[in-house]
């Protein structure tokens, strides 16, 4: 089964986040349907619940890796990116993903959803880049937060700092790094 690291996120307690646009894309596992993919995730990763989101963000060359969209920050808490501008192509898909999260539970518990803003659209050589604050990396004593010289950098860093009070949220300018179409979480996988 083709399963890149950024295509899933787990809470460590039996739940998994992923996207239909990635795992159900025929370019990965054309002979596997949704049920077979879910069974393999349960068998090999020990998860019980699979939370499917829809589409990824514009410019993402991975067909919608979850690590640009939504991430577990605790057993029942998920951060999800949202686009404020209705004119942006990311607005609708991210609103749909948010609605899907709001409609689900993990076990008997409602999912606590914390929203992260999106940075402004970044285009380089005519290509939209998949800049997202959700691509943070959780280390032992800190959280590395991608920043993009954007007014939302401070907001995203502040939100992540509140969610990880025992770690220091460190914003690192990722404008050159995103040209490689990923930031910190992508790099680690």
N, C-alpha and C positions, 0 to 999 in steps of 0.2 A: 504494500500500500504506500502510495506517495503521500507524505505528511510532513511538510516543513514545520520547523519549530514555531515560527510566527503565525502559523495558521490556527493554533489552538492556545487557550489559556485556561489553567485549572485553578481551583480554589484550595486544593489540598484536602478536601473533604468530600470528594465524590462528584463535583460538578465541573463541567467543561463548557467553555465558550468557543464558538467557531462561526464561520459564515457559509451560507449556501453558495455564494459566488466563487468561493475558493474550493472547498472540499467537494462540491457537487459539479464542479467544472469538468467537462469531458477531457480536458487536457491533463488531468491528474489520474483519475481512476475510472476510465471509461467502462470497465466491465463491472463496476460496483455501483449499486443504487444506494439511496439514503439509508435503508434498513441495514444493508451489509456494512456500510461505513460505520453506522452507529454501533453495530454489534462488535466490530473490530476495536473501536475505541473503548467499549466496555470491557472486552476481553483482555486487551493488551495494556490499557492504562488504568483499569480498575475504577472507571467512573460509572456513576449510576444515572446522572442527569446530564443531558446535552442540550445546551441553549443555543439555538440557531439564530443568527442574525442574517440580514439579507446581503446588501451590496457593500463594497469597500468604497474608499475615497478616490476621487479623481486623481489620476497620475500614478496610482499604485500599480506597479508592474507584476504584482503577486496575485492578482485577481481578487483581492480583498482580504489580506491577512488581518486577523482579529487584533493584532498588536498595534494597529493604527486606529482602531475603532473603540474597543472596550476592553477593560482589564479588571481582573479581580484585585482588590486591595485588602480584602479579608474574606472570611468564609461566606458572608452574605452581602458584601458590599462590592459594587462594580462602579468604576468610573467609565463614563461614556462621553465621547466627543460630540459636540453639537456645533453646527454652523448657524450663526445668527442671521446672515444675509439670505433672504429668500431668493435672491437672484443668482446665488452661487450654486453650481451644479451639485455640490455636496449637501445642500440643505435638505432636500427630500429624502435621499437614502439614509442620512443620519437621523432624521425625524422618524422614519420607519423603524430603524434599529432601536431607537429609544422606546418607541411604542411596543415593540416586541419584548424588550426587557421589562417594561412596566406590566405587561400581561402575564409574566411568568413568576414562579416561585422556585425556591430551592428547598426541597422537602416541604415542610409546612410553613416556611418563612418567606415573607415578601422580600424581594431583593431591594436593598437600599441602593439607590442610584444617585451618584454624584456626577454632575455634568462638568466637563472641561470644555473651554472654548476651543475653537480652531484658530490658528494663526491666519493672517491674511494670505490670500493666494500668492504663491511664489512660482514664477515662470522663469525658466532659463533656457535659452536657445530654442524658444518656441514650445517648450514642453512644461506642462504643469508638474510640479514636484509634490510628492505625497507627504507634506509637512504635517505632523500631528504631535500634540503633546502626550498622547497615549503611548508613544513609543519610548517611554521612560524605562530605566533599568533599576531594579531594586538590588542594592548591594548590602553587605553586612551592617554598615554604619551610615549609609547615605542612599539617596535616590538621585540618580543622574537624570536631569530633566532637559530635553532638547529645547533650545530657544532659537528664535529666528529674528531678532531685532524688531520685535513686534510689541505693541501695547499689551497684548494678552499674555506675553511671557511671564510677567510678574503675577498675574492672576492665576495662571496654571501652576506656577511654582508654589504659590501660597496655598492653593487647594491641596496639592500633593504633600506639602509640609504638614498641613493639618491632619491629613490621612495617615501620615507616617511620623507621629510625634517623637519616636525613639530614633529616628534617622534624620540626617540633615539633607534637605532638598537642595541640590546644587544645579543651578542652571548653567548650561554650557552652549555657547553659540554653535549652532548646527547648520548654518547656511551653506557652508561648503560640503559638509557631510551629507546633507539631504540630496545633493547632486548625484550621489551614489544610490539614491532612491530608498534610503532607510536611515534610521539613526541608532540610538543606543541598544534598544532591545533587539533590533535586527542584527546589529553587529555581534551580539553575544551568541546568536544562534547560527 
